[in-house]
Amino acid sequence: MFSKNRLAALAALAVTSAFALTACGTDSSPLEDDGATNDASGDDTIVIGSQDYYSNEIIAETYAQALENAGYDVDRQFRIGQREAYLPEIEAGEIDLFPEYSGPVLQYWEPDTEARLPDDVFAALEEAAPEGLNVLDQSPATDQDSYVITQEFADEWGIENVEDLSKVTDPMTLGANSEAESRPNGPKGLEETYGIEVGFAPIEDSGGPLTVKALKDDDVQLAIIYTADPSIESNNLVSLEDTKGLFLSSNVVPLASDKVDDKAAEVINEVSAAMSPEDLVSLNNRSVTEQLPAADIAKDWLEEKGLV
């Protein structure tokens, strides 16, 4: 899902996250143990994994703390690596719960899928998942490529989604890595799908600081940046809704083994439902700017949402 360049750049900003933290319950928590006892030890322990990526680890930590608050024992196996490393372990039943991303994991199992939009991708993913592996509810939170503009530009032209770019009468330039010029979501795709004409400026930092500077300096008016990139919040940028699916949908979605019983699945589904796209950006931003471990960030968010 993530380019090596982008991962390297982000990893340099992230700190090594703590692997264990027991969440404190409150009387008002919707995820609090309702009196049932879970004698979870040994073979009953839920093994939770994560990618070797700080954003994914934060999500996995929210799962771990919410389950602990509900009375489950968990074993954190975080920062395993990328999809080729951890999916075989999930398929083999060595990992019981993992935060994934709907579009990329669907393409792993079904490379020729034509699904693009969130609900279509999720339905196809449920069909494509191997036997013994359950796809829990997808979250509104996403981490995918998107067209991004400044808040100032959005306010000036009244832009909320990609289609609204048609309101702009001034020339526009798209900034992204050079390969984007010939990809379906480059200038040609924008014109064919949305009827929007833009120029193109190659910026070779995968949506990083150079791209953000070009946006803020108005050298480009839109750029391709991941929806959960912390630079969106810290630089007052706007990720535009892609209503026609030029970018493959990539909602956060938990993969679970049969060891995740109905009650545990309900706990995780409540966590997923509570996490908005803006929440994920803020969580990532705390990791980068405050240099906090995943356990602290997850704990604060769960408490803020009243989930522990």
N, C-alpha and C positions, 0 to 999 in steps of 0.2 A: 504494500500500500504506500509506503513512504520511500522516497528516493534516498539513496545513500548520502548524497550531499546534504539534503535537508535534515536527515537524522543526525549527521555529524555536527551540523551547525547547532541544532537544538540541544544535542547531548552535551555540548561544551558549556551550555548555560545551566543545565540541570544538575542537581545534586543527587548523590546516592540516597535513595529513600529507605526509611526504616521498614523492616519486614514484619514487625509484629506490634500491634497495639490493641488492647482490649477496650472496646467502646463501653461508655457508661450509659445505662438505661435511665429513662425517666418515666414517671407514671403516665404521661400523656402520649408516649411513643406508639404510633400505629404498628411498629414492627416489634414491639416489646413482647417477650414470652407471655403467652396468655394462660400460663399455668401448666401447660403440657411439658413433660420432661423429655429431653433428648439425651439419651445416654450415648453421646457421640464420642467414641474413642477408638483408636486403632482403625479397623476396617470401616468404621462409620464416619471417620473424619472426611470432610469435604476438601479436596485438594483444589486450590484456586491458582491459576496461572496468569501471567501477563506477558505482553511483548517486552522487548528490551527497549522501551520507550516510555518516558516519564508520564505522558498523558494517559497511556493505557494502564500503567501501574496505579495511577490515582484512581481510575475507575475500578480496577480490581480490588483496591483497598476499601472502597466504599462497599463492595459486595462482602468482603471479609468481615468488616466491622458490623454491618447490618445483620449478618448471619450469627455472629458471636452474640450480639445483643438479643437475638431470638433464641439463644440456647444451644447453638451448634458449635462443634469444634471444627476449626479450619486449619489447613496446612498451606501456608503461602509459598508458592513456587514462582516467584516473580522474576522478571527480566530474563526470560528463557531465550528469546531471540525473535526471529521473524517467522512468517507463516510456514515456510518449508521446514522449520525446526520443531515447531510446537503442534501443528495440526496432526501429524502422525501420532503424537503422544495423546492428544485428545481422542482421536479415533480408536486408539488402543485401550482407552479407559484409564490411562495413567493420570490424567487431569480431569477433574469433574466439573469445573466451571471456569469459563474464560470469556472476557469481554472482546468481542470481535466487531467487525464492520461489515455491514450487510452486502454491499456490492462486491468488494474485493474477495470475500470468502465465497460468495456465490460463483464468481469467476474461477476460483480455484477448483471447485467441484464441477462446474458447468461452464467451460471456457467459451462456448459459443452462445451463451445466453443473450437474448435481445432485450431483456428487462432493463429499464433505466430509472424509472420513477420509484419512490419509496415503497408504496404498497405492492407494486408488481415485483420488485426485487425481493421483498420479504416473502411473498407467496412462493416465488420460485425457489428461495432459499429453504423454506420448509420442505419442499418436495425434494431438493437436491441433497439435503443432509443425510449422511450415512445412518443405517439402522443402529439404534441404541444411543443416538445423539439427538438431543432435543433442542429446538430453537425457541428460546423464551421471547417475551415481548420485546420488540425493538423500542429504543428510546427516541424521543424527539432530537436528542443530541446527535450531531454529525461531526465527522472529521473527513472532509473531502475537498477536492478542488472546487473553487467557486470564483465568480467574477466579483471583485471588490472595488469599491469606490470610496472616496472620502465622504464624511458626513456633510461637509460643506457643499460638495457637488450634488449629493442626494437632496439636500434642502433647496438648493438653487433651482433644480429641475423637477422636483417632486418624484423622485425615483425610489421605489421599494423593491422592484423585481427586475429581471433582465428585460422583460417586455417594455418596461417604462423607459428604457434607454432610447426608445424611438421618439421620445419627447424632445431629445437634445437636438438642437439645430446647429450647434457649433461642431467643427471636426473633432473626432475622438480618436485616441490612439490606445491600443491594448499593449501592455507590457508583460512579458513572460519570457521563460527560457526560449531559445531560438527554435527548438523543435516544435513549440506550440504553434508556430506560424502555419505548419502544414497539417496539424492535427484537426480532428472534427470539431473541437471546441475553440479553434482559432478564428481568425477573421472570416474565413470562408464559411465555417459552420455557423457563425453568428449571422451572416447575411442570409444563408440558405434557410436557417431554422427560424430566425426572428425578424429577418428583413432589416437588420441593422448593419450599416457599413462602418468599419473602423480601420485605421491604419495599424501598423505593428512596429513595436520597438523591442528588439531582443535585450533582455536583462538576465544575465546568467547567474542568478543566485537563488533560484527556486522559490521565489516569493519572499526573499529575505530582506535585510535592511536596505539594499540598493533599490529594490522594487518599491518598498514603502516610501523611501525618499523621493523617488520619481513621481509617485502619486501625490505626495504632500507638496512637491514643488510644481505640480501641474504639468510635468513633462509628459506624463501619460495620464489618461482620465480613468482608466480601469485596468486592473491587473488580475492575474490568476494567483490566488493565495488560498491555503487550506482554511476551512471554516473555523477550525478550533485553534488556529495560530494565535498566540497571546498578543501578537503585534496588532491584531484587530482592535482589541479593547484598549491597549495602551496608546494607540495612535488615532483613536476615534474614527475608525474605518467602518464601512458597512458591507456585509456580505449579501449579495443579491440572490433572491430566490430564483432558482432555475426551473421554471414551470414546465419546460418542454424536454428536460432531461438531456441536455448536452453533456453534462457531467454525470457519471454513474453515481447513483445514490449510495451513500455510505453512512447509514445510521448505526449507532452503537447498538449491538445486539448480543446478548449472552448466549453462549453455547453451553449446554449442560448434559451431564451423563444421567443415567437413571438413579444414581445415588442422591441427586438433588430431588427430594420428594416434593409433594404438592405444597407443603407449608414453606419450605425453603424457596421454591419457585415463586410463591406469592411475595415473599420478602424481596427477592431480586427484582420482580416485576414492579414493585412499588418504588424501588430505587431508580429503575430505568424511567418510569413515568415522571418522576420528579426532576430529572436532569434535563434541562433545556439546552439548546445550542449556546445560549449566552452563559449558562452555568459552566459548561465545559471550557469555554474560552477563559472565564474568570479563574477556574481551577488551574488551568495551564499557566495563566499569567502569574498566579501566586507562586508556582513552582519556579518560574524564571526570575521574577523580580524580587521575591522575598527569600528565595533559596530554602524553602521549607521542605521537609520530607513528606512523602505521599501520605503517610499515616496521619500527620497533623492536618494536612489539607482536607483529607477525607473526613476526619472526625469533625472538623469545624462545619463542613458542608452538611453532613448528616444531622448535626445538631440544629443548624439553621433551618433545615427543612422539617424538623420535628420527626425525624426518622429513627433516632436513638434517644 
